[in-house]
C-alpha cells in the first residue's frame, strides 16, 4: 500500500503492515502446531483470522518470548463464554475512532468483515445429542458465521500449544 502522503523522509517507500502480518504468523503457527485440520480448508482460515484478530487487538506488544506469556490472555479472550465478538467490535471501534492510521487496520477490518459475512455449513453443536457419533451424515447442520466456527478452533489450538 502506498502512503497517502510523502511528506517527510518516507519518500516513495511502501508502508508494510508488520503488526497484522505478525499476528497472522502467530495465529498460523498456533494452528499448524495444533494440527487440527489441513491449512487449505476454509475452517482453518476462519480459525487463523479469529486468532490473528485476537492477537492484533490484544493489549501490549507481542514479540519473541512475550508470545508464550500472552497465551493465557488469548485463551481467556477466546473462551466459550468470553463475549469475543463484542470485544472485537469494541476494540475495532476504538481504533477507528482514534484515527487508526497505517496499513494494519484495513487488513484487520477485512478479516473481521470476512468472519462476520461468511457463513459455513457446519454441525449444530447446540443440537448434538450425547453419545452421537460425530461426522455422520444425519447430524444436524446449520449455517454459522465463520467466526463462530473459527473461534473455538483457535481456542483449542492455543490450548494445545
C-alpha positions as CSV (number, residue, x, y, z in Angstrom):
1,X,0.0,0.0,0.0
2,X,1.3,3.4,-0.9
3,X,1.3,6.1,1.8
4,X,-1.2,8.8,1.3
5,X,1.4,11.4,1.9
6,X,5.0,11.6,1.0
7,X,5.8,14.4,3.5
8,X,8.9,14.0,5.5
9,X,11.5,11.3,4.9
10,X,9.4,8.4,3.9
11,X,9.6,9.4,0.3
12,X,8.1,6.8,-2.1
13,X,8.5,3.8,0.3
14,X,5.8,1.3,0.8
15,X,4.1,1.0,4.2
16,X,4.3,-2.6,5.5
17,X,1.5,-3.9,7.8
18,X,4.0,-5.6,10.2
19,X,1.7,-5.8,13.2
20,X,-1.0,-7.6,11.2
21,X,1.4,-9.8,9.4
22,X,3.0,-10.8,12.7
23,X,-0.5,-11.5,14.2
24,X,-1.3,-13.7,11.2
25,X,2.1,-15.5,11.6
26,X,1.4,-16.3,15.2
27,X,-2.1,-17.5,14.5
28,X,-0.8,-19.7,11.7
29,X,1.9,-21.2,13.8
30,X,-0.5,-22.0,16.7
31,X,-2.9,-23.7,14.3
32,X,-0.2,-25.6,12.5
33,X,1.3,-26.8,15.7
34,X,-2.1,-28.0,16.9
35,X,-2.5,-29.9,13.6
36,X,-6.3,-29.8,13.9
37,X,-7.1,-29.6,10.2
38,X,-5.4,-29.0,6.8
39,X,-4.3,-25.4,6.2
40,X,-6.1,-25.4,2.9
41,X,-9.6,-25.6,4.4
42,X,-12.0,-22.6,4.9
43,X,-12.4,-23.7,8.6
44,X,-8.6,-23.2,9.0
45,X,-8.9,-19.7,7.5
46,X,-11.7,-18.9,10.0
47,X,-9.5,-20.1,12.9
48,X,-6.5,-18.2,11.6
49,X,-8.4,-14.9,11.1
50,X,-10.1,-15.2,14.5
51,X,-6.8,-15.8,16.2
52,X,-5.0,-13.1,14.2
53,X,-7.7,-10.6,15.3
54,X,-7.3,-11.7,18.9
55,X,-3.5,-11.2,18.8
56,X,-3.7,-8.0,16.8
57,X,-6.3,-6.4,19.1
58,X,-5.0,-7.5,22.4
59,X,-3.2,-5.0,24.6
60,X,0.5,-4.5,24.6
61,X,3.4,-5.6,22.4
62,X,3.7,-9.2,21.1
63,X,7.1,-10.4,20.2
64,X,9.6,-13.0,20.7
65,X,9.4,-14.7,24.2
66,X,6.3,-12.5,25.0
67,X,4.1,-14.7,22.9
68,X,4.2,-17.5,25.4
69,X,3.4,-15.1,28.2
70,X,0.3,-13.9,26.3
71,X,-1.2,-17.4,25.7
72,X,-3.2,-17.3,28.9
73,X,-4.7,-13.9,27.9
74,X,-5.6,-15.2,24.4
75,X,-7.1,-18.3,26.0
76,X,-9.4,-16.2,28.2
77,X,-10.3,-13.9,25.3
78,X,-11.3,-16.9,23.1
79,X,-13.1,-18.9,25.7
80,X,-16.6,-20.0,25.1
81,X,-18.3,-17.5,27.4
82,X,-15.9,-14.6,26.8
83,X,-18.1,-12.5,24.6
84,X,-15.3,-12.3,22.0
85,X,-17.4,-10.8,19.3
86,X,-18.3,-7.8,21.5
87,X,-14.7,-7.4,22.5
88,X,-13.6,-7.4,18.8
89,X,-16.2,-4.8,17.8
90,X,-15.3,-2.6,20.8
91,X,-11.6,-2.7,20.0
92,X,-12.0,-2.1,16.3
93,X,-14.4,0.8,17.0
94,X,-11.8,2.3,19.4
95,X,-9.1,2.0,16.8
96,X,-11.2,3.6,14.1
97,X,-12.3,6.4,16.5
98,X,-8.6,7.1,17.3
99,X,-7.9,7.6,13.6
100,X,-6.4,4.1,13.1
101,X,-3.8,5.2,10.5
102,X,-1.4,2.8,8.9
103,X,-1.6,-0.3,6.8
104,X,-2.6,-2.7,9.6
105,X,-6.2,-1.6,10.4
106,X,-7.6,-2.1,6.8
107,X,-6.4,-5.7,6.9
108,X,-7.8,-6.4,10.3
109,X,-11.1,-4.8,9.2
110,X,-11.2,-7.0,6.1
111,X,-10.6,-10.1,8.2
112,X,-13.4,-9.1,10.5
113,X,-15.8,-8.5,7.6
114,X,-15.0,-11.9,6.2
115,X,-15.5,-13.6,9.6
116,X,-18.8,-11.8,10.0
117,X,-20.2,-12.1,6.5
118,X,-19.1,-15.6,5.6
119,X,-21.3,-18.4,6.7
120,X,-20.1,-22.0,6.9
121,X,-22.4,-25.1,6.8
122,X,-21.3,-26.9,10.0
123,X,-22.5,-29.3,12.6
124,X,-25.0,-27.7,15.0
125,X,-23.1,-28.0,18.2
126,X,-26.1,-27.0,20.3
127,X,-28.2,-29.8,18.9
128,X,-25.7,-32.7,19.1
129,X,-27.1,-35.4,21.4
130,X,-24.9,-37.1,24.0
131,X,-23.4,-40.3,22.6
132,X,-23.9,-39.1,19.0
133,X,-21.2,-40.2,16.5
134,X,-19.5,-37.1,15.0
135,X,-19.2,-36.9,11.3
136,X,-22.3,-38.9,10.4
137,X,-24.5,-37.6,7.6
138,X,-27.6,-37.5,9.8
139,X,-26.2,-35.0,12.3
140,X,-28.0,-31.6,12.4
141,X,-26.2,-28.9,10.4
142,X,-26.7,-25.1,10.3
143,X,-25.3,-22.1,8.6
144,X,-22.9,-20.5,11.1
145,X,-20.9,-17.2,10.8
146,X,-17.2,-18.1,10.2
147,X,-16.1,-16.5,13.5
148,X,-18.3,-18.9,15.5
149,X,-16.5,-21.9,13.9
150,X,-13.0,-20.3,13.9
151,X,-13.0,-19.1,17.4
152,X,-13.3,-22.5,19.2
153,X,-10.7,-23.9,16.7
154,X,-8.3,-21.1,17.6
155,X,-9.0,-21.6,21.3
156,X,-8.2,-25.3,21.0
157,X,-5.0,-24.5,19.1
158,X,-3.8,-22.2,21.8
159,X,-4.7,-24.8,24.4
160,X,-2.7,-27.5,22.6
161,X,0.4,-25.3,22.1
